[in-house]
Amino acid sequence: MAECAGLLLAAGAGRRFGRPKALVELDGEPLLRRALRVLTEGGCGPVRVVLGARAEEARALLPDPSVAVFAEDWATGMGASLRAGLRALPEADAVLVHLVDLPKVDARVIARLAALASPEVVARAAYDGVPGHPVLFGRKWWEEIAGSARGDRGARDWLATRDDLRLVECAELGSGFDVDTPEDLPTTLEP
């Protein structure tokens, strides 16, 4: 079976939320810790977590602070986090890139995508046919993606050029709904 690393992007300041979303709690668990947990429970390893805003507070939430990667230029957008994370990953066949503000993505979604890991794969979760996160990148593409990741678009422009992108339907397992404001935060994750 191919090795699938996990990369959690958690560097943002959460300007619309009012604080970094990595530090926000839901059901008594910080979103940072939840997202890291679902990556590992879904079969990803090794895992790296990209931090930026209030990095020391976020690092303190990690069960193993050595998985943290600091994106020096995190304030320029998600592209900086993606570049820093891809460059910090150890050898693996593929990487599953997950975002800290997707609390309704659980380990089943992660496992479904991680099962597709290969050095050439380009796949992403879809929810009722709408492309979302997480996104799976084969190792073959990491350097190319890191070279094109800019601003808040991350790998979006790179993905738009791909005719080999595989959408993996996950609506029956979770939701790609992201938390942008405090009002977006569900009161619980219980069904």
C-alpha positions as CSV (number, residue, x, y, z in Angstrom):
1,M,0.0,0.0,0.0
2,A,1.3,3.5,-0.9
3,E,2.3,5.8,1.9
4,C,0.1,8.8,2.3
5,A,1.5,11.7,4.3
6,G,-0.9,14.3,5.9
7,L,-0.5,18.0,5.7
8,L,-2.7,20.3,7.8
9,L,-2.8,24.0,6.9
10,A,-3.5,25.9,10.1
11,A,-1.5,29.1,9.8
12,G,-4.2,31.7,9.1
13,A,-5.1,34.6,11.4
14,G,-8.9,34.0,11.0
15,R,-9.6,37.7,10.4
16,R,-13.3,37.1,9.7
17,F,-13.5,34.8,12.6
18,G,-11.8,37.2,15.0
19,R,-8.9,34.9,15.9
20,P,-7.0,31.9,14.5
21,K,-9.4,29.1,13.8
22,A,-6.8,26.6,14.9
23,L,-7.4,27.8,18.4
24,V,-11.2,27.6,18.3
25,E,-12.9,24.8,20.3
26,L,-15.8,22.7,19.2
27,D,-17.2,19.9,21.5
28,G,-14.3,20.7,23.9
29,E,-11.6,20.1,21.3
30,P,-9.6,22.7,19.4
31,L,-10.1,22.6,15.7
32,L,-6.4,22.1,15.3
33,R,-6.3,19.0,17.4
34,R,-9.5,17.6,15.7
35,A,-8.1,18.1,12.2
36,L,-4.8,16.5,13.1
37,R,-6.7,13.6,14.8
38,V,-8.8,12.9,11.7
39,L,-5.7,12.9,9.5
40,T,-4.0,10.3,11.6
41,E,-7.2,8.2,12.2
42,G,-7.8,8.3,8.5
43,G,-4.5,6.6,7.8
44,C,-2.1,9.5,7.0
45,G,1.4,9.4,8.2
46,P,3.7,11.1,8.7
47,V,1.8,14.3,9.3
48,R,3.0,17.9,9.4
49,V,1.0,20.9,10.6
50,V,1.7,24.3,9.2
51,L,1.5,27.2,11.7
52,G,1.7,31.0,11.4
53,A,-0.6,33.3,13.4
54,R,-0.1,32.8,17.1
55,A,2.1,29.8,16.3
56,E,3.3,29.2,19.9
57,E,-0.2,28.9,21.2
58,A,-1.1,26.5,18.4
59,R,2.0,24.5,18.8
60,A,1.2,24.0,22.5
61,L,-2.1,22.3,21.4
62,L,-0.2,19.6,19.4
63,P,0.3,16.2,21.0
64,D,3.7,16.2,19.4
65,P,5.1,19.7,18.8
66,S,7.8,18.3,16.5
67,V,5.2,17.9,13.7
68,A,4.8,21.7,13.5
69,V,6.2,23.7,10.5
70,F,6.3,27.5,10.7
71,A,5.5,29.3,7.5
72,E,7.6,32.5,7.8
73,D,5.4,34.3,5.2
74,W,2.1,32.9,6.4
75,A,0.4,36.3,6.2
76,T,0.6,36.3,2.4
77,G,-2.0,33.5,2.2
78,M,-2.6,29.8,1.9
79,G,0.0,29.5,-0.9
80,A,2.8,30.2,1.7
81,S,1.5,27.5,4.0
82,L,1.3,25.0,1.2
83,R,4.8,25.7,0.0
84,A,6.2,25.5,3.5
85,G,4.4,22.3,4.2
86,L,5.3,20.5,1.0
87,R,9.0,21.4,1.5
88,A,8.9,20.0,5.1
89,L,7.4,16.7,4.3
90,P,9.5,13.6,4.5
91,E,9.4,11.0,1.7
92,A,5.9,9.6,0.9
93,D,4.1,8.5,-2.2
94,A,1.4,11.2,-1.8
95,V,0.2,13.9,0.6
96,L,-3.4,14.6,1.7
97,V,-3.8,18.3,2.3
98,H,-6.4,19.2,4.8
99,L,-7.6,22.6,6.2
100,V,-8.1,23.3,9.9
101,D,-11.5,25.0,9.4
102,L,-13.4,21.9,8.1
103,P,-14.8,20.3,11.3
104,K,-17.3,18.1,9.5
105,V,-14.6,16.3,7.5
106,D,-13.9,13.1,9.5
107,A,-11.6,10.2,9.3
108,R,-13.8,8.3,6.9
109,V,-13.3,11.1,4.3
110,I,-9.6,11.1,4.9
111,A,-9.4,7.3,4.6
112,R,-11.4,7.3,1.3
113,L,-8.9,9.7,-0.3
114,A,-5.8,8.2,1.3
115,A,-6.6,4.8,-0.2
116,L,-6.0,6.4,-3.6
117,A,-2.4,7.4,-2.7
118,S,0.2,7.0,-5.5
119,P,3.1,9.1,-6.8
120,E,1.0,10.4,-9.7
121,V,-2.4,10.9,-8.1
122,V,-4.4,14.1,-8.2
123,A,-7.7,13.8,-6.4
124,R,-10.0,15.8,-4.2
125,A,-13.1,15.3,-2.1
126,A,-16.4,16.4,-3.6
127,Y,-19.6,17.0,-1.8
128,D,-22.7,16.5,-3.9
129,G,-20.5,17.0,-7.0
130,V,-18.9,20.2,-5.7
131,P,-15.1,20.0,-5.4
132,G,-13.8,20.6,-1.9
133,H,-11.2,19.5,0.6
134,P,-9.1,17.5,1.4
135,V,-7.0,17.3,-1.7
136,L,-4.6,14.4,-2.5
137,F,-1.3,15.1,-4.4
138,G,1.1,12.5,-5.6
139,R,4.8,13.1,-4.9
140,K,5.4,13.7,-8.6
141,W,3.6,17.0,-8.4
142,W,4.9,18.5,-5.1
143,E,7.6,20.7,-6.5
144,E,5.4,21.9,-9.3
145,I,2.6,22.8,-6.9
146,A,5.0,24.5,-4.4
147,G,6.3,26.6,-7.3
148,S,2.8,27.7,-8.4
149,A,1.2,28.2,-5.0
150,R,0.5,32.0,-4.4
151,G,-1.7,34.1,-2.2
152,D,-4.9,32.7,-0.9
153,R,-5.4,30.5,-3.9
154,G,-3.1,27.7,-2.7
155,A,-3.2,25.0,-5.4
156,R,-6.5,26.2,-6.9
157,D,-4.9,27.5,-10.1
158,W,-2.7,24.4,-10.5
159,L,-5.7,22.2,-10.1
160,A,-7.7,24.1,-12.6
161,T,-5.2,23.0,-15.3
162,R,-5.5,19.3,-14.6
163,D,-7.5,17.0,-16.8
164,D,-6.5,14.1,-14.6
165,L,-8.1,15.4,-11.5
166,R,-10.3,12.8,-9.9
167,L,-13.3,13.9,-7.8
168,V,-14.1,11.5,-5.0
169,E,-17.7,11.9,-3.8
170,C,-17.9,12.1,0.0
171,A,-21.2,13.7,0.8
172,E,-22.5,10.6,2.5
173,L,-19.5,10.8,4.9
174,G,-19.2,14.4,5.8
175,S,-19.4,18.0,4.6
176,G,-16.8,20.3,3.1
177,F,-18.5,23.3,4.8
178,D,-15.8,25.6,6.2
179,V,-16.0,27.8,9.2
180,D,-15.3,31.5,8.3
181,T,-17.2,33.3,11.1
182,P,-18.3,32.4,14.6
183,E,-21.8,32.0,13.2
184,D,-20.6,29.2,10.9
185,L,-19.3,27.1,13.8
186,P,-21.7,24.2,14.5
187,T,-22.8,23.9,18.1
188,T,-21.8,20.3,18.0
189,L,-20.6,17.6,15.7
190,E,-23.0,15.0,17.1
191,P,-25.4,13.7,14.4
